[in-house]
Structures are given as structure tokens and as C-alpha cells.
Amino acid sequence: MRETLHSAVKLLRLSWRQHRGKTAVSLALVLSNSVAAPLMALALKWLTNSSVAGDVGGAGMAGVTVAACAIVVLTLGHFAHIAYFELSEVNLLTMEQRLILLANGSAGIEHQERSEYADRLQVLQQEIQQVQNGLYAVLALSSLAVAIGITGLLLALVNPVLLLLPLVAIPPLVCGQRAQEVLDRAREETAPDTRLALHLFHLATAAGPAKELRVFRLQNEIQRRHHELWDRTTDRLWKAQLKATGLRAAGQLVFAAGYVAAVLLVVSDAIGGRRSIGDVVLAITLAAQVNQQVSAAVSLMHDLQRIARAFARFEWLEKYIAEREPHPADLPTPIHLSQGIHFDNVAFRYPGTDRTVLAGVNLDLPAGSTVAIVGENGAGKSTLVKLLCRFYEPTEGRILVDGADLAHIPLAEWRGRIATGFQDFARFELITRETVGVGDLPFIEDLPAVSAAIDRAQASDLVAKLPDGLAAQLGKSYREGVELSGGQWQKLALGRAMMREMPLVLILDEPTSALDAEAEHVLFERYAEGARRVGQATGGITVLVSHRFSTVRMADLIVVVADGHVVEAGPHAALVRKRGLYAELYGLQASAYE
């Protein structure tokens, strides 16, 4: 309950920051609306007693009062809705922006790669939509609190014992909270199946997988698995819903018993001559209002409890990010490299696992060099890249940049001095110039800079074929958008990586996986030429990760990774003469092309 009330205060503060005037008007209107309903019950007592006594004037005045209260009840809520509707929309947008910032505000990417964290984010993304209804719930509950207070006072005037009637509302509230906990637990437990079902839905409806689904006749299999997942999820949620309904029904039955007892008490007083007929009407009307107030409160508490859960998950994400703040940045970011980068006995295990991905890595990446990292899938190549990008910190050991611990270099400045191209590149559905230009935001509007980056990525021919060139809208999310092939998207991603002309480290992690071997070889040769130019100017290092051994022959240093260890390192010719793992794998690939 404390968390629920705390979240209500947070939501009011959020709305107040958005627009003080609209928040104040909304609160004033709903509070005025809350006073009108109990006063209407009091006016009905006046009307009844005046009618019984034959007081025509009094009955007329009472009737006018009842009508006025009814108008207030029916209209003020509507006007309040007009005032808080926009606030609710803005609150939702603010929370979504906050979630975007939090999801991307961590130095690392653990929360996006670990399933248990992904599940929490999945639930949070669903519950954040409740923020839109949250302001209504807060305002309505504030209104109900005032209405219940006035109702309690009027009930006490009829019979002090009737003050116990609002207390009978406690069981429904407690049972409602318990029911919400049951539903929240069920949602969390079904989050993995929900996430997988949504993935299957995307596979079944997106254009990309459509060809494979048809060729391999997977439509029925995808549908079957999707159906099974939703059946399992629905069954779990349905059972939770039944349990929650039972809890809520039990609470309502307790209140119903109290309601009937209150009515019988007042009726017996009226029969005994201790109360007027108007008192009976007042008590029945107020008791009915209490019933409505309790039912509304239970429903609104349900919404607020979901909001509370969303705020709690936000706080968890904030705490998670705060606990993973990078080391103190007490060392300057180098402008150029004179020595290079050294892995000093580096080991790494992904958080939450016991498996060592890298162990005892001692490796020198000389300044101004082109380094190729090769090895079989799962050997640890991409993990080395993640450590260089500081998506994770080493579990053991250090990474030294010209002798300085990378962990103590300002993270934002370090990432501003590196450039990357990944195998799992993003498809930014923007106009072409922006899709490439985001690789160096200060130059996103600089057409010569964007064109030069596209040329370095050998994607000029692709841009020339687009209907509007650099101004072409990309992606099928737009009606006029141009859809590209995987290789074309990858070329633009490479252009993005080329936007920074003089990075200290250029990392290309399987950047040409969607291209053929010949195209990859030509690109790598060009990158090697550019790397030599950058290396001479800044001592910058180019790191190429590839599974194609033939395309990395031009690298100054080839690093062979196997089972989390660096097993060989040296230039191509020396490694071939050594007749080790590199020579074996190179020979196998070479024979495949003969």
C-alpha cells in the first residue's frame, strides 16, 4: 500500500512538472465533483422529508438542489477529463523517453543480452502504458478520499454505528492488492513465453523471413509453436485471473454483508420512530455511494498498483545502471597512440555465468597497425571487441592504452575516438544521408563528409541507384521508403563506420558477412590502405574480425583465437610457416575455393 501511495505522489509530481495549471484545474474539478455526490444524498433527504411533511416550497428547493448536484456530478468529471487527457499523453511520452534513456544509459549492454533482464524490460514496456491511465486513477482516488470523508460524516449524523461502514471497505482493498500481486507474478513468469511468442509473430508477419518460411514450409510449424506458447501463457494468466477474481469477490462479499446490515439498522430505527423517512433515504443513498466508492477504489487501486510496479521496475533499472557506473575517469583520453593497446592477462566471464569466455589473454596491438582477429565461431573474437568498446569490463586483468588503464579513461570520450562496424548492424530507417551520418553526429548534415564516408565504404554505386540519392527514405516502415537487401544495408552500415576519419581504433567485426568473398577482399584491401594513412597520422589501430582467412592476409598482425585463448599471433607468412592452427584453417578454406 505504501508503494502504491508513493507512486501516486510521483505521478502527481510528474504531472505538476509537465503543466502546473492543467494539473491544478484537473484536481480542483475532480474534488468538486466528489463533494457533489454526498450533497445530493443530503438533498434527497431534504426532498423526502419536505414531501412527507407537505412542504411544497421546501420540496421545490430540495429538487433544484438535487438537480444541481446531479449536473455537477455529470459534467465536472467530463471537463476534468479534458484537462488531464493531454497531461496523461505527455506523462506517457515522458516515461517512454525515460525508459529509452535508461535502457541506453548503461555503460554496458548486460541488461540487453541477459534473458532475465530482458524479461523485466518486457514487462516494464507493457506496464508503462498504464501511465496513461494513471493520472485518472490518482485524481479519481483523491476525489474518492474526499467523498468517503463527507459520506462518513453524513452517516455519523444518521447513526454513529454507520461509521463502521467505510471500515468494511478495507477487506476489498486488501484482497484487491493481493489479487494484483497474483497477476503481477503471473505476468513475470510468462514473460519469456510472451517474448518468444512475439518473436514468432514477427517471423510470421515480417517480409524478411517470408521466403524461408515458404521454402522450408515452416508456416504451420511457426503457427503451431506460437499457438502453444500463447495457450501456455493464456492458461497461466487465466488461472491467475481466476484466483485474483476469487480474492476480489471475497472482499466484496464482506462489504455486501456490512452494507445490508447498515440498511437494516436504519430501517429498524425508522420503524421505531427514532429516524425520519428522509434519514432512511439518506442512509440507503449513502450506503449505495459507499458501495460505488469502494468498487471504484478497488478498480483504481488495481491501476495504481500496476503503476507502482512500473515505478518499482524503473527504480530497479536505475539502480542497476547506477551500480554499473564506469570506473572514475581520472586519466585523459589520448589524442594519438604511440605504443598501442595491450591486453594484460585479461580474462572474462559473462555476468551470471560460470563459463570463462577469455582466459589469460596477453596481446599487443601495435600503434598504427592493422590487426586481424580470426578463429572459429564461439572462440571469443567478438568478446575481445566488446571489451575494446567497453560494453563489458574484464573480469580479470587490464587493457592498457599507451600504458593507461582503459577502465579509467572517460567512457564517452573513448567511444568518441573509436569507430565500429558490426555483423549485427542496425537498420536505421532514416533518409540515406542520416542513416550514414549518424556515425558522426556533428557531421550528419555535412554532405561532403557523408559522401566521403560512403565512398570509403564503396557504397557510392548503391546511393547513385536510389531514387533520391542521399535524400532517399529507407525502410518499409514508410510508404515511400526504399527497401534494401541485406548486403546493401550492410554497405550503408560500413559507411556509418567510416564517418570518423581519424579514429584511434576502427573495429570491423564481421562487417562484410552479407557480401561475397571477392567483395569482402576488395573492401579489406581498401580498409588496409586507409588504416595505414590513419596509422601514420594518429597511430590509430584497425581491428578486423573475420571468418574468411583469405581476406585478412594483408593485416600487419593476425591473431588466432581458440577456446578463449590467443593461440597464435603474427603476420600471415610467419603463421603459415609455423604450420599451426592458422595454417591448418587457412589451408582448409583455400582448398574449398579451388
C-alpha positions, -999 to +999 in steps of 0.1 A: +000+000+000+029+024+008+044+018-026+010+025-042+006+058-024+042+067-031+037+060-068+005+082-068+026+111-054+053+105-080+027+107-108+012+139-094+047+154-092+054+143-128+021+159-140+029+191-120+062+194-137+045+190-171+019+217-166+010+232-132-021+249-145-037+218-160-028+197-130-044+222-106-075+226-127-079+188-130-075+183-093-100+211-085-126+198-108-125+162-096-125+173-059-156+195-066-172+165-083-165+144-052-184+168-030-215+169-052-225+132-048-228+131-010-245+165-010-270+151-035-278+124-010-284+150+017-306+170-007-326+138-013-332+135+025-344+171+024-367+164-006-382+133+011-389+149+044-404+180+027-426+158+006-438+138+036-445+170+055-463+186+026-438+214+024-441+223-013-416+252-012-391+231+006-396+202-017-391+225-047-359+239-033-346+205-025-355+193-060-335+221-075-305+213-053-307+176-063-308+186-100-278+210-095-258+183-077-266+158-104-255+183-131-222+188-113-216+151-109-223+145-147-203+175-160-173+183-139-158+149-145-160+155-182-143+188-180-117+174-158-111+147-184-104+174-210-078+190-186-059+158-177-061+139-210-032+159-225-013+155-193-017+118-194-004+117-230+026+138-221+033+116-190+034+085-212+058+101-236+080+113-208+081+078-192+088+063-226+117+087-232+129+079-197+129+042-205+148+048-237+174+068-218+177+042-190+179+013-215+207+030-233+222+048-203+243+020-190+280+018-200+275-018-209+249-040-226+244-068-200+207-059-194+200-062-231+218-095-235+207-115-204+173-131-207+163-124-171+169-087-175+152-088-210+121-103-193+119-075-168+122-049-196+095-068-215+071-065-185+081-028-180+074-020-216+039-034-212+031-018-179+045+016-189+013+020-210-006+021-177+009+055-170-016+070-194-045+058-171-025+065-140-033+102-137-070+095-139-066+069-112-047+093-089-072+121-094-102+098-090-088+083-058-082+118-045-119+125-053-130+093-036-110+101-005-129+134-001-162+118-010-157+090+015-148+115+042-180+135+036-200+103+033-187+091+066-196+124+083-232+122+070-235+086+080-224+095+115-252+121+117-277+093+109-262+068+133-227+067+147-226+029+142-227+036+104-192+050+107-181+014+107-194+010+071-163+025+055-142+001+075-159-027+058-142-014+027-108-025+039-112-062+030-120-054-006-089-032-008-066-057+008-080-085-013-076-063-044-040-057-036-034-094-031-051-101-064-028-077-082+002-094-067-010-127-081-015-112-116+019-095-115+037-127-106+019-145-134+030-118-159+066-121-148+065-159-150+050-158-185+073-131-198+098-155-215+070-173-234+054-140-243+086-126-256+092-158-277+056-157-290+060-121-301+093-131-319+074-159-337+047-135-346+073-112-361+088-141-380+054-150-394+044-114-405+077-097-415+089-096-450+124-108-443+117-144-431+088-149-456+109-166-483+124-192-459+091-199-442+077-208-476+106-228-490+110-248-458+072-250-453+075-236-418+042-216-418+023-244-399+053-250-375+056-214-366+018-211-361+018-243-340+046-231-317+030-196-315-003-213-306+014-235-279+032-206-264+000-184-262-020-214-249+005-219-221+007-182-214-031-178-215-036-208-193-012-195-166-027-160-168-063-173-168-056-193-136-041-162-121-071-142-132-095-167-116-076-166-083-075-128-084-112-127-092-119-150-063-099-128-039-117-097-051-151-114-048-144-125-012-136-089-003-168-076-020-189-102-001-176-088+032-186-053+022-220-065+009-227-080+043-218-048+060-240-028+035-271-050+042-266-047+080-263-008+077-296-006+057-314-029+082-301-008+111-315+025+097-348+009+086-353-005+122-346+029+136-372+044+113-398+018+122-392+026+159-397+063+152-362+073+160-354+083+125-373+100+097-381+086+063-356+111+049-329+095+071-337+061+056-334+075+021-301+093+031-286+062+046-296+040+016-283+065-008-250+070+011-246+033+015-251+028-022-225+056-028-201+039-004-206+007-024-198+025-056-169+043-040-154+010-028-159-007-061-142+023-079-115+024-053-107-013-058-106-008-096-085+023-093-061+007-068-056-021-093-044+005-118-023+023-093-007-009-082+003-016-117+017+019-119+036+012-086+050-019-102+062+001-132+078+027-110+095-001-090+109-016-121+121+018-132+138+021-099+153-013-104+167-003-138+180+030-123+197+011-095+211-015-120+227+013-141+240+032-111+257+000-098+274-004-131+288+031-134+322+031-151+354+035-131+364+070-121+377+088-152+410+100-138+431+096-169+430+117-201+418+103-234+449+100-257+448+122-289+471+098-307+487+064-300+525+059-297+527+024-282+493+008-288+469-013-269+480-041-246+458-069-231+474-077-198+464-112-186+428-104-194+400-129-185+363-126-189+331-143-179+297-130-189+278-119-158+255-146-144+276-174-159+304-196-147+319-202-182+352-184-189+350-169-224+385-154-223+414-166-201+449-153-197+449-131-228+482-113-233+482-094-265+498-063-281+481-043-308+509-020-320+501+016-328+495+023-364+489-014-372+462-033-389+452-063-368+430-092-379+414-115-353+404-149-367+391-181-352+361-204-353+327-194-341+325-191-303+362-188-299+360-154-282+367-130-311+336-108-306+342-107-268+376-091-274+357-065-295+332-059-267+360-053-242+377-028-266+344-010-269+339-012-231+305-028-234+319-050-206+349-047-183+374-075-179+367-100-151+404-101-145+434-082-159+436-049-176+435-033-211+462-007-214+461+022-239+496+036-242+502+023-207+470+038-193+442+016-179+413+018-203+389+015-174+400+049-161+397+068-194+364+088-198+340+064-214+322+089-236+354+104-248+368+069-256+338+059-276+341+093-294+375+082-305+366+048-319+345+037-349+328+004-353+310-018-379+293-049-366+279-080-381+246-074-364+243-039-377+213-016-371+190-008-399+182+029-393+151+036-414+160+073-420+169+091-451+202+078-466+223+108-455+212+104-419+215+066-420+252+071-427+257+104-410+247+092-375+281+076-374+294+111-365+266+132-354+283+166-357+287+160-394+252+144-401+243+175-422+277+176-439+271+162-474+308+161-484+316+142-452+288+117-457+296+112-494+333+106-485+323+080-459+301+063-484+329+063-509+353+048-484+327+020-478+325+016-516+287+022-515+286+052-539+272+030-566+244+019-543+235+055-534+235+065-570+208+039-578+185+052-551+155+073-563+165+104-544+202+096-536+212+108-502+177+121-496+160+088-503+138+075-474+149+040-464+128+012-450+093-002-455+080+014-424+073+043-447+050+041-477+076+058-499+105+040-482+130+020-502+137-015-490+173-026-494+189-061-495+210-073-465+242-065-484+230-030-492+221-023-456+255-036-446+273-013-470+255+017-455+264+004-420+301+003-432+297+039-444+285+048-409+317+032-395+337+053-420+323+086-409+350+092-383+381+098-405+408+096-378+396+072-351+421+058-326+406+024-331+385+013-361+367-020-353+351-040-380+335-071-365+325-094-394+314-062-412+310-079-446+292-111-437+264-102-462+289-097-490+307-123-511+343-132-506+356-112-535+338-080-525+350-085-489+386-089-501+384-057-521+369-038-492+395-051-467+423-041-491+409-006-492+405-005-454+441-016-451+452+014-472+431+037-451+444+021-420+480+029-430+470+065-436+453+068-403+481+049-385+507+073-398+486+103-387+474+093-353+488+058-346+453+045-349+447+008-350+424-010-373+409-043-360+393-066-385+374-097-373+366-122-400+360-159-405+374-156-440+412-162-437+420-153-473+408-117-469+430-108-439+463-117-454+472-080-457+470-074-420+502-065-401+492-088-373+469-118-374+456-130-340+443-166-338+418-172-310+406-206-299+386-216-268+391-182-253+429-182-257+452-164-281+470-194-295+490-177-323+498-142-334+520-128-362+519-119-399+504-142-425+537-156-439+551-164-405+520-181-393+518-202-425+555-213-420+547-222-384+522-248-396+500-243-366+462-238-363+462-207-386+480-226-414+456-255-410+424-234-411+438-212-439+446-244-459+411-258-454+395-226-466+419-222-495+411-257-507+374-250-506+378-223-532+399-245-556 
